[in-house]
Amino acid sequence: MNRLYTILFVFLSFSATGQHEANVWVFDRNLIIDFNGTQFQSYNTQVLMDQVGASASICDSQSGQLLFFTNGRDVWNRTHRFMQNGRGLRGGKYASQAVFVIPRPGDPNKYYIFTTKSMDDPYPEGQAGVYYSMVDMQLDNGLGGIIPEYKNVPLLANASDKLTAIPQENNLGYWLITHEGDTDRFVVFSITSSGIGSPTHYSFGLMYDYHKSRGWLQASPNGQMIACAVSSDGIETNPMELYDFDTSTGAITNRRVLGNFAELTGVSFSPDNSKLYFTDANQNDASIGMLYQVDLSRGSDEETIASTLIRIYALHDPLPDMPTIQYDTIGWGVLQLAPDGRLYMKAIVPYSELENGTLVTKRKIYYLDKPNLAGLDCEPRGRDFDARFSGTSGWAFPNYPAFYFNNLEPVNNDEGNDHCTQFNTKVYPNPTDGLATIQFDNSCDTHYSIRLYGMTTQLLRDVVMSGHFYTLDLRDVSAGLYILQIKPEHGASVVIHKIIKR
């Protein structure tokens, strides 16, 4: 029984509650996007992070409240003040994926901060490489602090900009994935409650110089694939790579090249793992960004996947929500899935329009409303972005692990459209020996989608029901922890329950 609770405890640290860790994005110089509540919000922090590459921010898994954020060099707590012992980390200012945060397996109060800095990144000064530091949220009266003996611990001496992680098959840890600089080797570390294991190396493709190291490395939300954008100097072309990943062993296999492009930057899978998106600067005009999609549901071999390539969007293409008169885009590059089930692009467009006879400058941010759908059915759009810019903009969002967003569907978080915000559910008995009742307390909806996931994110149930009660039959599944995802037909946010089968 003690082992069962240990397994559940570790599993809950990342799988069961992965709907809220990414609710507040702090990025660029001083920008915030907040996905808590029913409306998309963007505003500014008084902190000047001054980051060109990726930042990282992490929220409480239950409430979505911001815990801390970092540019890879300094760490700020939820009060937007420097965290105790939080200055002087070694992430690169210009590194694509400069910093990455995951909970420490088995301890909900501790977090790993991984940083990377390539040899060619001039700031901060000091030795390049991948390092880790550990945050203990019990320090400084609950505001958190970096444990002194776990600050800037070297992990890999020769680093590129790439840094991501995937949950292990047994959900007791993660695989940290990076790539060496000046070699052709991916490097994979096992991270469990026992600590960080020795690296395993996988050699594929090209030798990574400074330019090749810059594009993003991202996993599919289900952890079964990784995609690698191999960037260039804008003159030569380099490949967009797709690999298979084994969550039980950490092995990287089956390299496929989906085409060669001039300046690959961002990469992301769709929440349902069926599509892959990536961004590129046009080979003939580096000021025009391109967004591409390939359809992974059509086949798994290189030729079939590459044949589905379609250009979804080019910067300044007309969109239904975008103004016709625009100015230079602020940033272009990184793609990031969000808790609302959409895919956002780091492309923010200033424009002007008349309001009561006064010319007012406004901003829109690009996103895909339905990233699970093929072709233009994914609906590229723009939405209001209220945060203001000071100085030069960066080109990245926070660097989040993709498993936070596995199988999310878009929810309505546009102002004034979410008419069904009061949504309460109860699940009982929990734990259950076989049958559990789901009770819906919601006066404005009677149709719900119910999905049940196993510990390896396998979809076990997918039903649509009507009424206010539903009996969930678990008699045919093994004892253990399962994740219940419930969504009403009209607009309210997805609700997640943890349910235990005895």
C-alpha positions as CSV (number, residue, x, y, z in Angstrom):
1,M,0.0,0.0,0.0
2,N,2.8,2.4,0.8
3,R,4.3,1.8,-2.7
4,L,0.9,2.6,-4.3
5,Y,0.7,5.9,-2.5
6,T,4.2,6.7,-3.5
7,I,3.4,6.0,-7.2
8,L,0.2,8.2,-6.9
9,F,2.1,11.0,-5.2
10,V,4.8,11.1,-7.9
11,F,2.2,10.8,-10.7
12,L,0.1,13.7,-9.3
13,S,3.2,16.0,-9.4
14,F,2.8,16.4,-13.1
15,S,0.2,14.2,-14.9
16,A,-3.0,14.7,-13.0
17,T,-2.8,18.4,-12.6
18,G,-1.2,19.5,-15.8
19,Q,-4.1,21.8,-16.7
20,H,-2.9,24.8,-14.6
21,E,0.9,24.9,-14.4
22,A,1.1,26.9,-17.6
23,N,-1.8,29.3,-16.8
24,V,0.4,32.5,-16.5
25,W,3.0,33.2,-19.1
26,V,5.8,35.7,-18.2
27,F,8.1,36.4,-21.2
28,D,10.0,38.8,-23.4
29,R,11.0,42.0,-21.5
30,N,8.0,42.4,-19.3
31,L,4.9,40.8,-20.9
32,I,2.3,38.5,-19.2
33,I,-0.5,36.4,-20.7
34,D,-3.0,35.1,-18.1
35,F,-5.3,32.2,-18.9
36,N,-6.9,32.0,-15.5
37,G,-10.6,32.9,-15.5
38,T,-12.9,33.0,-18.6
39,Q,-11.1,35.7,-20.6
40,F,-7.8,35.9,-22.3
41,Q,-5.8,38.7,-20.6
42,S,-2.5,40.3,-21.5
43,Y,-0.7,43.0,-19.4
44,N,2.8,44.1,-18.2
45,T,4.9,43.3,-15.2
46,Q,7.1,46.0,-13.6
47,V,10.0,43.5,-13.7
48,L,12.4,44.0,-16.6
49,M,13.4,40.5,-17.6
50,D,15.1,41.7,-20.8
51,Q,15.0,38.2,-22.4
52,V,15.4,37.6,-26.1
53,G,15.1,33.8,-26.0
54,A,12.7,31.7,-24.0
55,S,11.8,32.3,-20.4
56,A,10.0,30.0,-18.0
57,S,7.1,30.5,-15.6
58,I,5.3,28.0,-13.4
59,C,2.0,28.1,-11.6
60,D,0.4,26.1,-8.8
61,S,-1.1,22.9,-10.3
62,Q,-4.4,23.3,-8.5
63,S,-5.1,27.0,-8.5
64,G,-3.2,28.3,-11.5
65,Q,-1.6,31.0,-9.2
66,L,1.9,32.1,-10.4
67,L,4.7,30.6,-8.3
68,F,7.8,32.0,-9.9
69,F,9.3,32.9,-13.3
70,T,12.8,33.2,-14.7
71,N,14.7,34.4,-17.7
72,G,17.4,31.8,-17.1
73,R,19.7,34.2,-15.3
74,D,17.5,35.5,-12.5
75,V,14.4,34.1,-10.8
76,W,11.4,36.2,-9.4
77,N,8.8,34.9,-7.0
78,R,5.1,35.4,-7.2
79,T,5.4,38.9,-5.7
80,H,7.6,39.9,-8.8
81,R,10.6,40.3,-6.5
82,F,13.9,38.4,-6.7
83,M,13.6,35.0,-5.3
84,Q,15.8,34.1,-2.3
85,N,19.2,33.1,-3.8
86,G,17.6,33.5,-7.2
87,R,20.2,35.6,-9.0
88,G,23.1,34.5,-11.2
89,L,21.9,31.5,-13.1
90,R,23.6,30.5,-16.4
91,G,20.9,30.6,-19.0
92,G,21.8,32.4,-22.3
93,K,20.0,35.7,-23.0
94,Y,19.8,34.8,-26.7
95,A,19.3,31.0,-26.3
96,S,16.2,29.7,-28.0
97,Q,15.2,27.5,-25.1
98,A,17.4,29.1,-22.5
99,V,15.5,27.8,-19.5
100,F,13.1,25.0,-18.6
101,V,11.2,24.2,-15.4
102,I,9.7,20.9,-14.2
103,P,8.6,19.7,-10.8
104,R,10.9,17.4,-9.0
105,P,9.4,13.9,-9.1
106,G,8.1,12.8,-5.7
107,D,8.3,16.2,-4.1
108,P,5.5,18.8,-4.9
109,N,7.5,21.6,-3.1
110,K,10.6,21.4,-5.3
111,Y,11.2,22.3,-8.9
112,Y,14.2,21.8,-11.2
113,I,15.3,24.9,-13.2
114,F,17.4,23.7,-16.2
115,T,19.4,26.4,-18.1
116,T,21.4,26.2,-21.3
117,K,23.9,28.5,-22.9
118,S,25.8,27.8,-26.1
119,M,29.4,28.7,-26.7
120,D,28.4,31.5,-29.0
121,D,25.9,33.2,-26.7
122,P,27.7,36.3,-25.3
123,Y,25.6,36.8,-22.3
124,P,25.9,36.0,-19.4
125,E,29.7,35.7,-19.3
126,G,31.0,32.4,-18.2
127,Q,31.2,28.8,-19.2
128,A,28.6,27.4,-21.6
129,G,26.6,24.3,-21.0
130,V,23.5,22.9,-19.4
131,Y,23.1,23.5,-15.6
132,Y,20.4,22.8,-13.1
133,S,19.3,24.6,-9.9
134,M,16.6,23.5,-7.5
135,V,13.8,25.6,-6.0
136,D,12.3,24.8,-2.7
137,M,8.9,26.5,-2.3
138,Q,9.0,26.1,1.5
139,L,11.8,28.6,1.7
140,D,11.3,32.3,2.4
141,N,7.9,31.8,4.1
142,G,6.4,30.1,1.1
143,L,7.8,32.4,-1.6
144,G,10.5,29.9,-2.5
145,G,14.2,30.0,-2.8
146,I,17.0,28.2,-4.6
147,I,18.8,25.6,-2.4
148,P,22.4,26.8,-2.2
149,E,24.0,23.4,-2.7
150,Y,21.8,22.9,-5.8
151,K,22.6,26.1,-7.7
152,N,24.2,26.0,-11.2
153,V,25.1,22.3,-11.0
154,P,26.8,21.4,-14.3
155,L,25.1,18.7,-16.3
156,L,26.5,19.0,-19.8
157,A,29.5,21.0,-20.9
158,N,29.0,21.4,-24.6
159,A,25.4,22.6,-25.1
160,S,23.1,23.8,-27.9
161,D,20.0,25.9,-27.4
162,K,17.6,23.0,-27.3
163,L,15.9,21.8,-24.1
164,T,12.7,19.9,-23.4
165,A,11.3,17.0,-21.3
166,I,8.9,14.1,-21.6
167,P,7.2,12.0,-18.8
168,Q,8.5,8.5,-18.5
169,E,6.3,5.6,-19.3
170,N,5.7,4.7,-15.7
171,N,4.9,8.3,-14.8
172,L,7.6,8.2,-12.1
173,G,9.9,10.7,-13.7
174,Y,10.9,12.5,-16.9
175,W,13.3,12.3,-19.8
176,L,15.3,15.5,-20.2
177,I,16.3,16.0,-23.8
178,T,18.9,18.3,-25.2
179,H,21.5,18.3,-28.0
180,E,25.3,18.9,-27.8
181,G,26.9,21.8,-29.6
182,D,29.4,21.0,-32.4
183,T,28.4,17.3,-32.5
184,D,25.5,15.3,-34.1
185,R,24.4,13.9,-30.7
186,F,21.1,14.2,-28.8
187,V,21.6,13.7,-25.1
188,V,18.9,12.2,-22.8
189,F,18.9,12.2,-19.0
190,S,16.6,10.2,-16.8
191,I,15.1,12.3,-13.9
192,T,13.3,10.4,-11.1
193,S,12.8,10.9,-7.3
194,S,16.3,9.5,-6.9
195,G,17.9,12.3,-8.9
196,I,19.3,12.8,-12.4
197,G,20.9,9.8,-14.1
198,S,23.8,9.5,-16.5
199,P,23.3,10.7,-20.0
200,T,22.6,8.5,-23.0
201,H,23.6,9.7,-26.5
202,Y,21.9,9.3,-29.9
203,S,23.7,10.4,-33.1
204,F,21.7,11.6,-36.1
205,G,21.9,14.1,-38.9
206,L,24.0,17.2,-38.9
207,M,26.8,18.6,-36.8
208,Y,25.4,21.5,-34.7
209,D,27.1,24.8,-35.1
210,Y,25.7,28.0,-33.6
211,H,23.0,28.5,-36.3
212,K,21.8,24.9,-36.3
213,S,21.4,24.9,-32.5
214,R,19.0,27.8,-32.5
215,G,15.7,26.2,-33.6
216,W,13.3,24.7,-31.1
217,L,13.1,21.1,-30.0
218,Q,9.6,20.0,-28.9
219,A,7.8,16.8,-27.9
220,S,4.4,15.7,-28.9
221,P,1.9,16.0,-26.0
222,N,1.6,12.2,-25.7
223,G,5.5,11.9,-25.7
224,Q,5.7,9.5,-28.6
225,M,7.5,11.9,-31.0
226,I,9.9,14.8,-31.0
227,A,10.4,17.4,-33.6
228,C,13.6,19.4,-34.2
229,A,13.8,22.7,-36.1
230,V,17.4,22.9,-37.4
231,S,17.9,26.6,-38.1
232,S,20.5,28.2,-40.4
233,D,22.1,31.5,-41.2
234,G,19.3,32.4,-43.6
235,I,21.4,31.5,-46.7
236,E,21.8,27.8,-46.6
237,T,18.8,25.5,-45.9
238,N,18.5,22.9,-43.1
239,P,16.1,20.1,-42.3
240,M,12.9,20.0,-40.3
241,E,13.3,16.7,-38.4
242,L,10.8,14.3,-36.9
243,Y,11.8,11.4,-34.6
244,D,10.1,8.7,-32.6
245,F,10.6,8.6,-28.9
246,D,10.3,5.6,-26.5
247,T,8.9,6.8,-23.1
248,S,10.0,3.5,-21.5
249,T,13.7,3.7,-22.4
250,G,14.3,7.3,-23.5
251,A,15.5,6.1,-27.0
252,I,15.3,8.5,-30.0
253,T,14.8,6.6,-33.3
254,N,13.5,6.9,-36.9
255,R,14.8,10.2,-38.2
256,R,12.6,11.7,-40.9
257,V,13.3,14.9,-42.8
258,L,10.1,16.8,-43.7
259,G,11.8,19.3,-46.0
260,N,14.7,21.9,-46.0
261,F,14.0,25.5,-45.0
262,A,16.0,28.7,-44.7
263,E,15.5,29.7,-41.1
264,L,13.5,27.3,-39.0
265,T,12.5,28.6,-35.6
266,G,9.4,27.4,-33.8
267,V,7.8,24.0,-33.7
268,S,4.7,22.5,-32.0
269,F,2.4,19.5,-32.3
270,S,-1.3,19.9,-32.0
271,P,-2.9,18.9,-28.7
272,D,-4.3,15.7,-30.2
273,N,-0.8,14.8,-31.6
274,S,-2.1,14.6,-35.2
275,K,-0.5,17.7,-36.7
276,L,2.9,19.3,-36.6
277,Y,3.4,23.0,-37.1
278,F,6.7,24.9,-37.7
279,T,7.7,28.4,-38.6
280,D,10.3,29.6,-41.2
281,A,11.5,32.9,-42.6
282,N,10.9,33.1,-46.3
283,Q,14.0,32.1,-48.3
284,N,13.6,35.2,-50.6
285,D,12.5,37.7,-48.0
286,A,13.6,37.1,-44.4
287,S,11.1,39.7,-43.1
288,I,8.1,37.5,-44.1
289,G,7.4,34.6,-41.7
290,M,5.8,31.4,-42.8
291,L,3.7,28.9,-40.8
292,Y,3.6,25.3,-42.1
293,Q,1.6,22.2,-41.1
294,V,2.1,18.5,-41.8
295,D,-0.6,15.9,-41.1
296,L,0.8,13.1,-39.0
297,S,-2.5,11.1,-39.2
298,R,-1.9,10.3,-42.9
299,G,1.0,8.0,-42.2
300,S,4.3,7.6,-40.4
301,D,6.9,7.4,-43.2
302,E,9.0,10.3,-44.3
303,E,7.5,10.5,-47.8
304,T,3.9,10.4,-46.8
305,I,4.3,13.0,-44.0
306,A,6.3,15.4,-46.2
307,S,3.6,15.1,-48.9
308,T,1.0,16.7,-46.6
309,L,3.1,19.9,-46.1
310,I,0.9,23.0,-46.5
311,R,1.6,26.6,-45.9
312,I,-1.0,27.7,-43.3
313,Y,0.0,31.4,-43.1
314,A,2.4,34.0,-44.2
315,L,2.9,37.1,-42.2
316,H,0.5,39.9,-43.3
317,D,-1.9,37.4,-45.0
318,P,-5.4,38.8,-44.5
319,L,-7.2,37.2,-41.5
320,P,-10.8,37.7,-40.4
321,D,-9.8,39.3,-37.1
322,M,-6.8,41.3,-38.4
323,P,-6.8,45.0,-39.5
324,T,-5.9,45.7,-43.1
325,I,-3.3,48.4,-42.2
326,Q,-0.5,47.0,-40.0
327,Y,3.0,48.0,-38.9
328,D,6.1,45.9,-38.5
329,T,5.4,42.8,-36.6
330,I,6.9,42.5,-33.1
331,G,8.7,39.2,-33.0
332,W,8.1,36.2,-35.2
333,G,9.0,32.7,-34.5
334,V,8.1,30.5,-31.5
335,L,4.9,28.5,-31.3
336,Q,3.4,27.5,-28.0
337,L,0.3,25.5,-27.0
338,A,-1.8,27.1,-24.3
339,P,-4.2,26.0,-21.6
340,D,-7.2,27.2,-23.7
341,G,-6.3,24.5,-26.3
342,R,-5.1,27.0,-28.9
343,L,-1.7,27.4,-30.5
344,Y,-0.1,30.8,-30.2
345,M,2.5,32.3,-32.5
346,K,5.1,34.9,-31.2
347,A,3.9,37.4,-33.7
348,I,2.3,40.6,-32.3
349,V,1.1,43.1,-34.8
350,P,0.7,46.9,-34.0
351,Y,-1.9,48.8,-36.0
352,S,-3.9,52.0,-35.8
353,E,-7.6,52.8,-35.9
354,L,-9.8,55.7,-35.2
355,E,-11.7,55.9,-32.0
356,N,-13.9,59.0,-31.5
357,G,-11.8,60.9,-34.0
358,T,-8.5,59.9,-32.3
359,L,-5.9,57.6,-33.9
360,V,-5.2,54.8,-31.4
361,T,-2.4,52.3,-31.6
362,K,-3.5,48.7,-30.8
363,R,-2.0,45.2,-31.0
364,K,-3.1,41.8,-32.1
365,I,-1.5,38.4,-31.4
366,Y,-1.6,35.5,-33.9
367,Y,-3.0,32.1,-32.9
368,L,-4.6,29.0,-34.4
369,D,-8.2,28.6,-33.1
370,K,-8.5,24.8,-33.9
371,P,-4.9,23.4,-34.2
372,N,-6.2,19.8,-34.3
373,L,-7.8,20.3,-37.7
374,A,-6.0,19.9,-41.1
375,G,-5.3,22.7,-43.5
376,L,-7.0,26.1,-43.1
377,D,-9.6,24.5,-41.0
378,C,-7.2,25.1,-38.1
379,E,-8.4,28.8,-38.4
380,P,-5.4,31.2,-38.1
381,R,-6.7,34.3,-36.4
382,G,-5.7,37.3,-34.3
383,R,-6.9,38.6,-31.0
384,D,-6.5,41.8,-29.0
385,F,-3.2,42.1,-27.1
386,D,-3.2,44.8,-24.5
387,A,0.3,44.6,-23.0
388,R,2.6,47.3,-24.2
389,F,6.2,47.0,-25.3
390,S,9.3,48.8,-24.0
391,G,12.5,48.5,-26.0
392,T,13.4,45.7,-28.4
393,S,11.1,42.6,-28.3
394,G,12.3,39.1,-27.9
395,W,11.0,36.3,-30.1
396,A,10.0,33.5,-27.7
397,F,7.2,32.5,-25.3
398,P,7.9,30.6,-22.0
399,N,9.4,27.1,-22.7
400,Y,6.7,24.6,-21.5
401,P,6.7,20.8,-21.7
402,A,4.1,19.7,-24.2
403,F,2.5,17.1,-22.0
404,Y,0.7,19.8,-20.1
405,F,-1.5,20.2,-23.2
406,N,-2.2,16.6,-24.2
407,N,-5.7,16.3,-25.8
408,L,-6.8,19.7,-24.8
409,E,-9.6,21.2,-26.9
410,P,-10.2,24.9,-27.5
411,V,-12.3,26.6,-24.8
412,N,-14.2,29.9,-25.2
413,N,-12.2,32.6,-23.5
414,D,-13.3,35.6,-25.6
415,E,-14.9,38.5,-23.7
416,G,-18.6,38.3,-23.6
417,N,-19.0,35.0,-25.3
418,D,-18.7,32.6,-22.4
419,H,-22.2,32.4,-21.2
420,C,-21.8,29.2,-19.2
421,T,-19.1,29.9,-16.7
422,Q,-20.8,28.4,-13.6
423,F,-19.8,24.8,-13.9
424,N,-19.4,22.5,-10.9
425,T,-19.0,18.7,-10.8
426,K,-18.8,16.0,-8.2
427,V,-17.4,12.5,-8.5
428,Y,-18.3,9.9,-5.9
429,P,-17.4,7.5,-4.4
430,N,-13.7,8.3,-4.9
431,P,-11.8,6.0,-4.5
432,T,-14.2,3.5,-6.1
433,D,-14.4,-0.3,-6.3
434,G,-15.9,-0.1,-9.8
435,L,-18.8,2.3,-10.3
436,A,-18.6,6.1,-9.7
437,T,-21.2,8.8,-10.2
438,I,-20.5,12.1,-11.9
439,Q,-22.9,14.9,-10.9
440,F,-23.2,18.1,-12.9
441,D,-24.4,21.3,-11.2
442,N,-24.8,23.6,-14.1
443,S,-28.1,25.4,-15.0
444,C,-27.1,26.4,-18.5
445,D,-25.9,23.1,-20.1
446,T,-27.1,19.5,-20.2
447,H,-24.6,18.0,-22.7
448,Y,-21.1,17.1,-21.7
449,S,-18.1,15.3,-23.1
450,I,-16.4,12.9,-20.7
451,R,-12.9,11.5,-21.3
452,L,-11.0,9.1,-19.1
453,Y,-7.2,8.8,-19.4
454,G,-4.8,6.2,-17.9
455,M,-1.4,6.8,-16.3
456,T,0.3,6.8,-19.7
457,T,-2.2,9.3,-21.1
458,Q,-4.0,6.5,-23.0
459,L,-7.6,7.5,-23.8
460,L,-9.8,4.9,-22.2
461,R,-13.3,6.5,-22.4
462,D,-14.7,9.1,-24.7
463,V,-18.4,9.7,-24.4
464,V,-21.0,12.5,-24.8
465,M,-23.9,12.4,-22.3
466,S,-26.9,14.5,-21.4
467,G,-28.6,15.2,-18.1
468,H,-27.0,15.9,-14.7
469,F,-25.8,12.5,-13.6
470,Y,-23.6,9.9,-15.3
471,T,-22.4,6.5,-14.0
472,L,-18.8,5.8,-14.8
473,D,-18.0,2.1,-15.0
474,L,-14.4,1.2,-14.1
475,R,-14.9,-2.4,-13.4
476,D,-12.9,-3.4,-16.4
477,V,-9.8,-1.4,-15.6
478,S,-6.9,-2.1,-13.3
479,A,-6.4,-0.6,-9.9
480,G,-4.7,2.8,-10.0
481,L,-5.0,6.5,-10.7
482,Y,-7.0,7.8,-13.6
483,I,-7.7,11.3,-15.0
484,L,-11.2,12.4,-15.8
485,Q,-11.7,15.3,-18.2
486,I,-15.2,16.9,-18.4
487,K,-16.3,19.7,-20.7
488,P,-19.8,21.2,-21.2
489,E,-21.1,21.8,-24.7
490,H,-21.1,25.5,-24.4
491,G,-18.0,27.4,-23.4
492,A,-17.1,26.7,-19.8
493,S,-13.5,25.6,-19.0
494,V,-12.5,22.0,-18.9
495,V,-12.7,20.4,-15.4
496,I,-10.2,17.8,-14.4
497,H,-10.8,15.2,-11.6
498,K,-8.4,12.5,-10.3
499,I,-10.2,9.2,-9.7
500,I,-8.7,6.2,-8.0
501,K,-9.8,2.6,-8.8
502,R,-9.2,0.3,-5.8
